[in-house]
Amino acid sequence: MPIDERPREKAERHGFDALSDAELLAIFIRTGLPGKNALAVARDLLRDCGGFASLARCTPKEIRRYAKGIGPAKSLEMAAAFEIGKRLARGQDLTPVLDTAERIFDFFGRELMALRQESLRVLLLDTKLRLIRAEEISLGSVNECVAHPREIFRQAVIHSAFGVAIIHNHPSGDPSPSPADYRVTRSLKEAAHLLQIHLIDHVILGSPDGGRVPYFSFKEAGII
């Protein structure tokens, strides 16, 4: 495309208000497909979905179905961006209080349910149990090696966190803990006690299929 028509350059010169919906989406998509640039991909996606309002209601899987060539990572980023916009529109705090497993699931459940691999994350919390930041520790099966307390609590020390909550997902949708999950949790509990860091909870996130509770809380189970 001519430089003066490229969405990124146009936004730099004139601001985002000067961009069409397709141009805004093209900046997010970044790269196109063979024979189709990012702007054309964006136009097709908006046309097939029926506009931004409909696209904002799509799950990552639905986004991929509408837009051939957009992978899991990009569709997750896109869905997360729309979720941020919706929360801002509702006036919802983007530094939520995460003092219960239910609140943790409400904030992170949709994102992690869409993943095909287990993602282990540490949530760093302040004295009011508000989220400071979330750090991914590993991507893959959770076990004692990848969930070593050294890696998890190092982040808490670096960022001067009051406490931490550990979360990971089960791609199967069943949040029932495995024997390895129990061992990891007990190891983290012992390390937190020695380091005098508050371990708020370890929550396994699943899906609400069949009406089941979509998460398992080691705190609620009396293990933490």
C-alpha positions in Angstrom: 0.0 0.0 0.0 1.2 3.6 -0.5 2.7 4.8 2.7 0.1 7.6 3.2 -2.7 5.0 3.1 -1.2 2.6 5.6 -3.3 2.5 8.8 -0.3 2.7 11.1 1.2 5.8 9.4 -2.3 7.3 9.0 -2.9 6.9 12.8 0.5 8.5 13.6 -0.2 11.5 11.4 -3.9 12.1 12.1 -4.8 10.1 15.2 -7.1 7.1 15.6 -10.3 9.2 15.0 -9.2 9.4 11.3 -9.3 5.6 10.8 -12.2 3.5 9.7 -13.2 0.4 11.6 -11.3 -1.8 9.1 -8.2 0.3 9.5 -8.3 0.1 13.3 -8.6 -3.7 13.1 -5.9 -3.9 10.5 -3.4 -2.3 12.9 -4.3 -5.1 15.4 -4.1 -7.9 12.8 -0.7 -6.5 11.6 0.1 -9.1 8.9 -2.1 -10.3 6.0 -2.3 -13.5 4.1 -0.9 -14.5 0.7 -2.6 -12.2 -1.8 -4.4 -10.2 0.9 -3.0 -7.5 3.1 -4.1 -6.9 6.7 -6.6 -4.2 5.7 -8.4 -6.6 3.3 -8.4 -9.3 6.0 -9.9 -6.8 8.4 -12.6 -5.7 5.9 -13.6 -9.3 5.2 -13.7 -10.1 8.9 -16.0 -7.2 9.7 -18.2 -8.0 6.7 -18.6 -11.6 7.7 -19.2 -10.9 11.4 -21.5 -8.0 10.8 -19.4 -5.2 12.2 -17.5 -4.4 15.4 -20.5 -5.0 17.7 -20.9 -8.6 16.6 -17.2 -9.2 16.4 -16.8 -8.0 20.1 -19.2 -10.8 21.2 -17.2 -13.6 19.4 -15.1 -16.1 21.3 -11.6 -16.6 20.1 -12.7 -19.8 18.4 -15.5 -18.0 16.5 -13.0 -15.3 15.4 -10.8 -18.0 13.9 -13.8 -19.5 12.1 -14.7 -16.1 10.5 -11.1 -15.2 9.7 -9.1 -17.9 8.0 -5.4 -17.5 8.8 -5.8 -15.9 12.2 -4.4 -18.3 14.8 -5.1 -18.9 18.4 -2.7 -16.3 19.8 -4.0 -13.5 17.6 -7.7 -14.4 18.2 -7.1 -14.5 22.0 -5.4 -11.0 21.8 -8.3 -9.7 19.8 -10.9 -11.1 22.2 -8.9 -9.7 25.2 -8.8 -6.3 23.6 -12.6 -6.3 23.1 -13.0 -7.5 26.8 -10.9 -4.6 28.0 -13.1 -2.2 26.0 -16.2 -3.7 27.5 -14.9 -3.4 31.0 -13.9 0.2 30.5 -17.3 1.0 29.1 -18.9 -0.6 32.2 -16.6 1.3 34.4 -15.1 -2.0 35.7 -11.8 -1.8 37.6 -8.9 -3.2 35.6 -7.0 -3.8 38.9 -9.6 -6.1 40.4 -9.7 -7.5 44.0 -8.9 -11.2 43.6 -9.8 -12.5 47.0 -11.9 -15.5 46.0 -11.6 -18.3 43.5 -14.8 -17.1 41.8 -13.4 -13.7 41.2 -10.2 -15.1 39.8 -12.2 -17.3 37.4 -14.4 -14.4 36.4 -11.3 -12.4 35.5 -9.1 -15.0 33.8 -11.5 -17.9 33.0 -12.5 -16.9 29.5 -8.9 -16.3 28.4 -7.5 -19.6 29.8 -10.4 -21.7 28.7 -9.5 -20.9 25.1 -5.9 -22.3 25.4 -5.0 -25.7 24.1 -2.1 -26.1 26.6 -1.8 -25.7 30.3 -0.7 -22.2 31.3 0.7 -21.7 34.8 0.6 -18.1 36.0 1.3 -16.3 39.2 -0.9 -13.4 40.1 0.9 -10.8 42.2 -1.4 -9.0 44.7 -1.1 -5.9 46.9 -2.2 -5.6 50.5 -5.8 -5.3 49.4 -5.5 -8.3 47.2 -5.7 -6.2 44.1 -4.0 -7.5 41.0 -0.6 -5.9 40.4 0.3 -8.0 37.4 0.1 -11.6 36.1 3.2 -13.5 35.0 3.2 -16.7 33.0 5.6 -19.2 34.5 5.2 -22.0 32.0 3.2 -23.3 29.1 2.6 -27.0 29.0 1.8 -29.7 31.6 2.1 -28.4 35.2 4.5 -30.5 37.3 7.0 -30.1 40.1 9.8 -29.1 37.7 8.1 -26.2 35.8 6.2 -25.0 38.9 9.3 -24.7 41.1 8.7 -22.3 44.0 11.9 -20.4 43.1 10.4 -19.2 39.8 7.0 -18.4 41.2 8.1 -16.5 44.3 11.0 -14.7 42.6 8.3 -12.6 40.8 6.7 -11.7 44.1 10.0 -10.5 45.5 10.9 -8.5 42.3 7.6 -6.7 42.4 7.3 -6.4 46.2 4.0 -8.2 46.2 2.1 -8.8 49.4 0.8 -12.1 48.3 0.3 -14.4 45.3 -2.3 -16.6 43.8 -1.4 -19.4 41.4 -3.7 -20.3 38.5 -3.5 -22.8 35.7 -6.0 -24.2 33.3 -7.0 -27.7 32.3 -7.7 -27.7 28.6 -10.0 -30.7 29.0 -12.4 -28.4 30.8 -12.4 -30.6 33.9 -10.8 -28.6 36.8 -10.4 -31.7 39.0 -6.8 -31.6 40.5 -4.3 -34.3 39.5 -1.8 -35.9 42.0 0.9 -33.6 40.5 -1.4 -30.6 41.2 -1.6 -31.6 44.9 2.1 -32.1 45.2 2.9 -28.7 43.5 0.4 -27.0 45.9 1.9 -28.5 49.0 5.4 -27.5 47.9 4.3 -23.9 47.2 2.6 -23.7 50.6 5.8 -24.8 52.4 7.9 -22.3 50.4 5.5 -19.5 51.0 5.6 -20.1 54.7 9.4 -20.0 54.7 9.5 -16.9 52.6 6.7 -15.2 54.6 4.8 -14.5 51.4 1.0 -14.9 51.5 -0.2 -17.7 49.3 -3.8 -16.7 48.7 -4.9 -19.7 46.6 -4.1 -22.1 43.8 -7.0 -22.2 41.4 -7.5 -24.6 38.5 -9.6 -23.2 35.8 -11.9 -25.4 33.7 -15.2 -24.8 31.9 -18.8 -24.9 33.2 -19.8 -27.9 31.0 -22.7 -29.8 32.4 -23.4 -27.2 35.0 -20.3 -28.1 37.1 -18.3 -25.5 39.1 -15.8 -24.3 36.5 -12.8 -24.1 38.9 -11.2 -25.9 41.8 -9.8 -23.9 44.7 -7.2 -25.5 46.9 -8.0 -22.9 49.6 -11.7 -23.8 49.5 -10.7 -27.4 49.7 -8.8 -26.7 53.0 -5.4 -27.5 51.5 -4.1 -23.9 51.6 
